[in-house]
């Protein structure tokens, strides 16, 4: 082994939200903790989150806001460390914050405040943070032997908090999944989530020149077993559809499936045209639709859906189509634009209370690397904090 290995209690691999929180929790419990990150500084993904303001939690967070092969797995950790707990920590550090919409909490100033908070907590808890370090191998005999570019560590526990595949330009890799498989753990198939959807062919030529137009819609995707329905903004892009509603349903969508969009939630758009002596033509339909959609989007929609005649039955069909617009995405924008990775280390392999591997005692997986994926709006941060604390209390 060459140079003598450093004997410690816990090695945390990854300096994101989950890894930092785990290291802090373990440090406060008197564990000798080393946190390793391949980037030159910790918290890089935190810094770009929420448009640089860090949507650090959601006050409405529940297990129902997460996708996983086991929808109950997240309950234990989320109950152990709640939104109120992260709010208390943020307030302890004097960080000002505000609620934006739907329970989403953002820093008033900058995401840097959250990273600084975690760095200070690490320092106070005696955590040694080593950045710019490459992990070369992780082996297990009586203890874990972690060989790195900064030396070799022997530890009782290893916590894998290496994140997912999303935003590779920030340094994302599949290291955590490879490590899980190395130790015999199953990994549920990974895919981009909270990601814009791409159109092709006729759909692309019909809509993509309307880039920048947006509307509040209800978007639905998935099957009966995994179905997501969200009322938020939809945005037309030069490649397809985005905006919060689309990002949300992208996590439920699978290749080959359609998504359904209600362009006028709770509005009977064409009801005025049913009145006696009301005008019935494309121009009247566009005017009616303009009440809920941007003008150019309303015009395009009527051009593409205009009926042969303007009977009551045709208007009823037109009304239904506005509320049940079916789109067949060609794909997603991929990991480069995905906010998170869906799938990951199978929850059946882990103890829900501690995040410890059932097969390999002392090996823990937390945060995005696990098959738990939150909705848009602070839920993935809450999972990172909660799973990090759960492992930190057990290592």
QUIHU-V754034 format. One record per pair of residues at least 4 apart in sequence whose ideal C-beta (glycine too) atoms are under 6 Angstrom apart, sorted by the first residue. I is the first residue (numbers start at 1). GAP is how many residues later the second one is. If there is no record, write none. Layout:
I;GAP  I;GAP
This chain:
5;147  5;149  6;147  7;147  8;24  8;26  8;145  8;147  9;22  9;23  9;147  10;16  10;21  10;23  10;145  10;147  10;385  11;23  11;135  11;142  11;144  11;147  12;7  12;10  12;11  12;23  12;147  12;149  13;23  13;147  13;149  14;5  14;147  14;148  15;4  15;5  15;20  15;22  15;27  16;29  16;147  17;29  17;364  17;367  18;143  18;348  18;349  18;366  18;369  18;370  19;142  20;98  21;364  21;367  21;368  22;137  22;344  22;366  22;369  22;370  23;4  23;10  23;12  23;99  23;104  24;97  24;98  24;101  25;364  25;367  25;368  26;5  26;7  26;366  26;369  27;6  27;98  27;99  27;100  28;97  33;94  34;94  34;119  35;92  35;94  36;94  36;97  37;5  37;94  38;96  39;5  39;132  40;91  40;92  41;90  43;4  43;72  44;126  45;125  46;8  46;65  46;68  46;69  47;64  49;5  49;62  50;4  50;5  50;56  52;59  53;53  53;54  54;53  54;57  54;60  55;49  55;51  55;323  56;49  56;58  56;325  57;26  57;29  57;48  57;321  57;324  57;325  58;45  58;46  58;319  58;320  58;321  59;24  59;44  60;43  61;4  61;22  61;318  61;321  63;11  63;12  63;15  65;309  65;310  65;314  66;8  66;306  66;308  67;184  67;306  68;5  68;279  68;303  68;304  69;119  69;302  70;277  73;274  73;279  74;4  74;298  76;276  76;277  77;309  77;310  77;313  78;308  80;310  81;4  81;304  81;305  81;308  86;299  90;5  93;24  95;18  96;12  97;8  97;10  97;11  98;10  99;6  100;4  100;6  102;275  104;273  104;274  107;6  109;4  112;4  122;5  122;7  130;20  133;15  133;16  133;17  134;15  135;13  136;11  137;10  138;8  139;6  140;4  143;11  143;13  144;11  144;14  145;9  146;7  147;5  156;206  157;205  157;238  158;205  159;205  159;232  160;16  160;19  160;205  160;209  161;205  161;206  162;13  162;14  162;207  163;9  163;205  164;177  164;204  165;7  165;9  165;170  165;176  166;6  166;169  166;172  166;174  166;175  167;5  168;4  168;167  174;4  176;193  177;10  180;5  180;7  180;165  181;6  183;177  184;175  185;160  185;164  186;160  186;163  187;158  188;155  188;158  188;183  189;154  190;151  190;153  191;151  191;152  192;140  192;142  192;143  192;146  193;58  193;145  193;147  193;149  193;180  194;53  194;145  194;146  194;182  195;55  195;137  195;138  195;142  195;143  196;46  196;137  196;141  197;43  197;44  197;49  197;53  197;132  197;135  198;41  198;42  198;132  198;133  199;4  199;5  199;41  200;4  200;130  202;4  204;4  206;98  207;29  208;30  210;26  210;86  210;87  211;25  211;26  211;27  213;23  213;81  213;84  214;19  214;21  214;29  215;19  215;78  216;17  217;17  217;28  217;44  217;45  217;46  218;13  218;44  218;47  219;11  219;26  219;27  219;30  219;42  220;9  220;40  221;7  221;28  221;31  221;32  221;38  222;4  222;5  222;6  222;30  226;26  228;21  228;24  230;15  230;18  231;34  232;12  232;13  233;10  233;11  234;9  234;11  234;12  235;7  235;8  237;5  241;5  242;4  244;132  247;129  248;128  249;4  249;10  251;91  251;122  253;4  253;6  258;68  258;70  259;68  260;64  260;66  261;64  262;61  263;59  263;62  264;5  264;28  264;58  267;25  269;19  269;20  269;53  270;18  270;45  270;48  270;49  273;5  273;7  273;11  273;42  279;5  280;30  282;20  282;24  285;17  286;12  286;13  286;16  289;4  289;9  290;5  290;8  293;4  293;5  302;4  305;16  307;7  309;5  310;4  320;4  333;4  340;28  340;33  340;40  341;27  342;31  343;28  344;25  344;26  344;27  345;20  345;24  345;25  346;25  347;24  349;9  350;5  351;5  354;36  354;40  355;9  355;11  355;32  355;35  355;36  356;8  357;6  364;27  365;4  365;5  366;21  366;22  366;25  367;17  367;20  372;11  374;5  374;6  374;9  375;4  382;4  383;4  388;4
